[in-house]
């Protein structure tokens, strides 16, 4: 029988892991261009994990912090400012559940190890969004309509291999882009998108693309 996912929302748990505040993005170039988005104290950090997965400090995390109740995410958001938000291990259904709850307040979103999120179209309804990080995603193929994100400045995507539709950038206010296909071993995938899109961006100031030139 398939086990239910476990959700962890308690700040105390995160403060005893590598994701304790402040959380530093792996995009170190960002420190030079947008330092406010490089090292951030996230007010909302949420973990979705499989019940059988062992984690650091797993000896008591299930008893003290873990719950199989999806509504625990709602309560955690209600108890926080939900401006700077880190989502760890979320799948598409879990993100679709939480997105309407944070869309009016979220300014920074960090999708940390969320490889199964394939649709970010709801981000077009995030009017205050300024920065989006993705670390490890092998499902996302398309960006979203960014005309609803008038304050969006930074897109930093690392270990992302399927992205192919980026035309939405033409009408965006994005100034900083890092798209990096490298995996943990340093292997790189070939870029699937049309890079000429970047030449049509009126606000772009920094561009970093890390992809293989080989097929």
N, C-alpha and C positions, 0 to 999 in steps of 0.2 A: 504494500500500500504506500502511495506517495505521501511523504511527510509534509506537514504544513510549514510554511516559512516562519521564521522567528524574527520579530522586530525588536530592535533596541533603540530607545529614544533618550535614555538617561545620560545627561552630560557627564556624570561621574564615570561611566564606563568609557567614554571616549577619552577622558582625561588620563586614563591608565593605558592608552594605546598610542600608536604612532600618529594617530589623528587628533591628538590633543591640540588645543588652541595655543598660539595661532597656527593655522595650517598653511604651509608653504607650497605653492604650485611647483611642479617640476619644470616649468617653463622659466628658466632663470633669466633669460633676456628680458622678460617682462619687468623684472626688478628695475631695470634702467628706464624703461619707457612709461610704465604705469605702476609705480611702487605700491600704490594703494590697493592694487588687485593681486599683488604677488604674495604678500604675507597678511593673512586675514584671520581675525577672530570670528569664527562662524557662530551665530546665535542659535542656529538650528542645525543639528547633525543627526541623521537618521540612518540606521543600518537595517537592511533586509538580508537575511542569510538563511541557508538551509539548516534544518535542525541537526543534521548529522555532521555539519562542518565544525571542526575544532578551531578555536581561535586562541590567541594569547589571552591569558586570564580566563580560560574557559572553565576552570574548576568550579566556579560559582556564578558565571554570568547568566546561565539559563534560569537559575533559581531567583537571583536578585534582580536581573534586568530584562530578561527575555520574555516575550509574550507572543502568542500566535494570533492575537486579536488585531486585525487591521485598523480598527478604530483607535488604537493607541497612537497612530500617526496623527490623527485629527487632534487628539488631546495635546500632543507635544507641540503642534503648531499653534494651538490656541494659547499655550503657555509661554510662547516666545515672541520675539519681534518679527521673526521670519523674513528678515531682509537679506542676510548672508546665509545661504543654505547649502549644506553638503549632503548629498545622497549617495550612500554606499551600497552597492549590490542590488540596486533596484532593477526590476524587469519592467516591461512596457505597461502591464496592468497596474502595477504598484505606482508607477509614475503618473499614469492617467488618473488614478484615484487622488493623488495628492496635489496635482497641478492646479486644479480649480481653487484649492485652499490657499495657495501661495501666489497666485498670479497677480494680485493687486499690490503686493508688498515686495516681492523678490527683486533685489538689485544685483546680487551675485549668485550664480548657480554653479556648483561643482558636482559633476557627475563622475564619481570616483568608482572605477571598476563596475560599470553598468553596461556590460557588452551586449545585452539583449534589448536595449532600448533602440527601436528602429524608427520611431515617429516623434518628432519634436514640433509638429505643426502647432500645437497649443501654445508654444512660446510666442506666437504672434499676438497673443492676448496678454502679454506681460509688459505693461506700459512703462514700468520703472527699471526694466532690465538694463544693466550696464555692462555686464561681463559674464561670459559663459565659458567654463572649463570642461573639457571631457578628457578623462584619462582611461583609456582602454575601451574601445567600442568597435566591434566587427559586424555591426548590423545596420548602422545609420548610412543611408544612401543619399538623402536629400536634406538640404537646409530648409528653413521655414520662411514664410513671408515676413520680412523684417520691417515692413512699413509701419507696423504697430509697436515698434521698439525705437522711439525717437532718441533715446539716450544710450543706445548700445554702442560701446567703444571697442570691446575686446572679445575675440574668439581665439581660444587656445585649446587645440585638439591634439592630443598625443596618443599614439598607438591606435590610430584610426585608419582602417584599410578599405572600406567599401564606399566612401564618400565619392559621389559622381555628379550630383546636381547641385551647383552652387550659384545658379543664376540670380537667386534672391539677393546676393551681395550687391548687385548693381544699384539697387534702390535703398541701400542701408547707410547708416551713419558710422559704420565700423572703421576704426582707425588702425587697429592692430590685429594682425592675423598670424597665427602659427598653426600650420597643418603638418603633422609629423606622423608618418606611417611606421616608424621604427618600433620593433618589438623589444622584449627584454634582452634578446641576444644580439641586437644591433641590425637584424635583418630588416630590409625595407621593401615595401610593395611599390608597384608602378602606380603613378597618379592616374585616376580614372576620369577626372574632371577637365574641363576646358579652361586652361590658365589665362586665356585672353580676357576672362571676366574681370580679373584684377585691374586691367588697364582701363576699365570703364567705371571704376569706383572713385568718386570725387573726393572722398574723405580719407582714403587710405594713406597712412604714413609709414607703416612698417609691415613687411611681408616676409615670412619665413616658411619655406616649403622643404620638407625632408622626405623625398621619395626616391625610388630606384629609377634609373634611366633604362634599365633592361626590361624586356617584356615580362 
